[in-house]
Amino acid sequence: MIHPTAVVESSAVIGKNVTIGPFSYIGHNVTLGDDCIVESHVAIKGPSSFGRGNHFFQFCSIGEACQDKKYRGENTQLLVGDYNVFREGCSVHRGTVQDQAKTIIGSHNLFMNTTHIAHDCVIGDNVIFASGAQAAGHVHVGDWAILGGMTGVHQFVHIGPHSFCGGGSIVLKDVPPYVMVHGAPCVPGGINTEGLKRRGYSSEALLEIRRAYKEVYRKNQTTTEALAVLADKAQQFPELKVFTDFIANASRGIVR
């Protein structure tokens, strides 16, 4: 159902069973998959593509041109998967040609009110941005990560899967998988054990992850030294290899 006060441009592609509420705008080159719900006063611009079952609450601004001063109107995109929720006042910008020219969001994510995903971000699946959380340009966020309310993430930072950023965190360096951080600037605060238990991690894997955390954070050694100690165990436990590979490839350094 499309409300008579909504505006849908002729080049937009609207799937089956889509609802578009009063005074919403669906711009040129926007593709909305089946079963999407667009509440009132939502602006969605393109080129943007959305899978099925996405839900946009009032006053969202999705797919707008980015705020990067280098942007000169190039043809860039926003690509979004399925069953994401964009709550009130959420904003998401398209990419820039300085990166892949794409902002990419996976599936089953929750972006609470007044959150912001800037240009060229890559967001995985099952991620939560709590109210007011903001990701600057080129930020990557792994699956199942949680950003607490009012978290601010510096440009180019990578946040690993299953990590947790406490409310009000200022994240200036990469956050390894499984690690909880807090503060401004943020500091490490242990492993997200409860979250990993909920997601079915075995007690043996959890033990190895906790041991790895101690090597990196509590033994007064460099990351290179810690990774050398963990190399053999990382080959035995895929869950641990995710942790060590992330640290080895952290271009900004990790939160320590």
ABEGO torsion letter per residue (X at the ends): XBBAABBBBAABBBBBGBBBBBGBBBBBGBBBBBGBBBBBGBBBBOBBBBBBGBBBBBGBBBGBBBABAABAGBBBBBBBBBGBBBBBGBBBBBBBAABAGBBBBBBGBBBBBGBBBBBGBBBBBGBBBBBGBBBBBGBBBBBGBBBBBGBBBBBGBBBBBGBBBBBGBBBABBBBBGBBBBEOBBBBAEBBAAAAAAAGBBAAAAAAAAAAAAAAAAAGBBAAAAAAAAAAAAAABAAAAAAAAAAAABAAEBBX
